[in-house]
Amino acid sequence: MVVAMAAFAVEDALVKAVSATLPIGQILILFGLGGAMVFAGVAYAKSESLFTAGVVSRPMRLRFLFEIIGRLFYFLAVALTPLSSATVILQATPIVVVAGASIFFSERVGWVRWVAIFIGLIGVITVINPTAASFSALSILAVIGMFGLAGRDLASRAAPASLSTSVLGFYGFLSVAVAGVLFSLWDAKGFFKPDVQTLVFLLSAIIAGVIAYSALMLAMRTGEVSAVTPFRYSRLLFGIALGVLFFDERLTTSMILGSALIVVAGLFIPRTKRPKPF
């Protein structure tokens, strides 16, 4: 899980660097197709079929839709807002997943966990700080992206267990390319030929993304969820450090306070015993 979070943070930083020279739509298309090709190659090497009945199941269709929303808006947030703040807001994803599991999967959460969920969402609002003079409506991009990725995680829980990591990775990255096509049609910006440095950054982002996705799936499928989930918050450290070191970002009091609320809520939820059914 720590490897996955580190790789995701590196991916975010590289995408932000590339966004200075390439349109977001082009980045999404190239990034998505590159990752999809890698996972398609892995699936082929393992003799796994990319086209099965499970791929077109309702959970997978929902997963594809939420992946498009989550990836598109989070990529926009990374490109247009400080990397550190986008990273902090994304850390509320597990909290939203727990709330969604209660609503859509009828999982018993209990009032104590609901309090933790509420505290975590207050943390998100604190990071955005809508009452401050420095408030930027662009911060909402990260919030929409966070909800989209939470929806993807919830849909993944209902996806057929027969689908391998390679198959999930292929369609996950393919959805990124689709998001890029849709955004490019709306944005109406032409594509540019990347220079050598930009191309190296983009290829590195694809490699980091593939490593992150694979490590995340391995952690979630082989480890106890309550044991590995707290290590998701290591992404905060990596993301904030990269933002400060390479993009000259500054941490605000609201960001530090919001981060603390999100992390405390997120760490508390998996350690709270689920209430026994009546």
N, C-alpha and C positions, 0 to 999 in steps of 0.2 A: 504493500500500500504506500509506503514511503517513497519507493522508487517511482510508482505511478504518479504521485503528487509532484515529485521533483520534475519528472518528465513533462507533465502537464504545464507546470510553471515555465519551463524552458520553451515549450511550444508557444505559450502565450506571448512571451517576450520576443520570440522570433517573428511571430505574426505581427506584433506591434511594429517591429523594426521594418518589416517588409511593406507594411501599409503606408509607409512614408513615400514609396515609389510606385506601388501598384494599386489599382482600384480594389476595393473590398470584394466585389463580385469575382474578379479574376483570381484573387487569392483563394477564395472559397472553392472555386472550380478546380484549380490546380492542386490545392491541398486535398480536396475530397477525392479526386481521381487518382492522385498518387497513393493515398492510403488504401483506397479500394483495390488498386492493382496489387499492392503488397499482400493484402489479405486474400485476394483471389489466388495469388500464387501459392500462398501457404495452404489454402483449401485444396488446390489442385495437387500439391505435393502429398497431401494426406488422403487423397482420393475422396474428398468430401464434396457433395453436390451443393451448389449454390442455389439451386432451384428445386425446392421441395414444397409440399403442401403447407408445411408450417410457416414458410416465408410469407405467404399471403393470408395468414390467419389474422383475425381482427386485432389481437394485441400487437402483432408486428406492423400492421398498417398504422395503428395509433403511435407506435414507437417511432416509425419513420416520420410521421407528421410532427411529433414533439421534438425529434432530433433536428429537423429543419428549423423549427422556431427557436429552439435553444441555442443551436450552433450559430445561426445567423445573427441573433441579437447579442449573443455574448462576444462574437468576433467583432461586431460593431462597437461594443462597449470597450473591448481591449484596444481597438484602433483609435477611438475618439475620446476616451476618458483615461485617467491615470490607471496604470496596471494594478497598483496596490489596492485601490478602492474597488475595482471590478473583481479582483480576487477575493476580497473580504466578503462582498455581497454574495458571491457564488457559494461561499461556505455555509450558507443557509439552506442549501439544497437538501441535505439529509433531514433537516428539521421539517421541511415541507413534505418530504417523502413520508415521514412518519404520520403527519397530519392527513395526507392523501390516503395512506393505507387504512386509516380509521374510517374515512369517508367512503372510499370505493371498494375496499376489501373487507369491511366490517371487522377490522382488527380492534380489539379492546385496548384502548390507550390509557384511560384513567385520567382523573383530574390533575394529578401531579405532573404527568407528561404534558397535558394541555397547557399547564402553567409554564413549563419549560419551552414549549413551542411558542407561546405568546412572548416570552422574554427574548427568544431568538429573533422573532419578527420585529420586536422593538429595537433590537440591535441593528437590523437592516435599516430601519428608519433613521436611527442615530447616525449611521454611516452616510446615508444620503443627505441628512441634515437639511430638509426642505425649507426651514425658516432662516437659514444663514444667507448672508449677502452673496456668498460665493457659490450658492446652490446652482447646479447645472441640471437642466431637465434631461440631459444625455445620460445621467445616472440611471434613469428608468430603463435604459437599454439593458443594463446588467441585471436588473430585477426581472424583466421579461425573459431574458436568457436563462436566469436561474429557475424560474417557474417552468420553462420549456424543458430544461434538462431534468427537473424533478419529475415531470410528466413522462419523460423517456424512461427514467429509472422505474417508475411505477408500472409502465407498460412492459418493461423487461421482466418484471416479476411474474407477469401473466403469460409471457412468451413460452412457446413449447420448449421443454427441457432438452429435446433432441437436437436443437440448433447449437452448433459449436461456437466457440469464441471467434473462429475465423469467419464463419458465416455472419455472425452478429457484427463483427468488425467491418466486413465488406459492405453491408447495408448501412451501417452507421456512417462510414465515410462517403458512401454513395449519396446519402441524404445531404451531406455537406455540399457536394457538387451541385445537387439539385437546388439547394438554397442559393448557391452562387449564381446559377442561371436565372432564377426568379428575381434576385436582387439586381442583376445586371440589366434585365429587361426594364426594371423600374428606374434604375439609376441612369441608364442610357449613356454610360461612359465607354469609350473605346478601350480596347486592350493594348497593352504595351509590351514590347520585347524586354524582358528583364536583363539587367546587366549581370556580370559574373557574380558579384557579391550578393545581389538580391536572389539569384538562383541558388546559391549555396545556402543562404538563410532559409529559403523556402524548402529545399530538400532536407535540410536539417530539421525544420519544423515537422515535416512529414514523418521522418524517422522518430523524432521525439514523440509525436502523436501515436504512432503505431506501438512503440514501447510502452507508453503510458496506458493505452487502451488494453493491451495484452496483460500488463501487470495488474491493472485494476480488476479485470475479469478473473485472473488467477487468484487474487486475494479474496474476492467476493465469493468465489465458487469453492475454494478449498479451506478458507478460514472461517471461524465463527464471526458472524456479522457484528455482534456486540464487542468482539475483541479487536477487529480490524478497523471498524468505523471511526473510532477516535483518532486514528492516525491520518485520516483525511485532512485534519486541521494542520498537518505539517505543510500543506500547500500555502497556508497563510505566510509562514516564515519564508518559504522560497519565493513566492510572488512579491511580497513586500520588499525583500532583499534585492531582487532583480530590478524592481521599480525604482528603488532608492539609488542603487549603484549605477545603473545604465541609463535611466531616464530622468535622473535628477528630481525625483518626486519627494515631497515632504509629507510626513505623517501629521495629521491634525488631531486635536484632542477628541473630536467626535469620532474619528476613525478608530482611534485606540480604544475608546469606550465601547463603541459598537462591536469591535472585534472581540472584546472581552465578553460581552453579553452573548454573542453568537457561539463562541467556543464553550462557555460555561453551559449554555443550554444544550448544545450538541453533545457535550461529554456526559451530561447528566441523563439524557434520554435513554441511551442504551444500558445504563447502569440501574435504571429504575425497573423493578420487577413488574411484569405485566399482571394486572389484576386477574384473579381467578374468576372464571365464568360462574354465574349463579346456577 
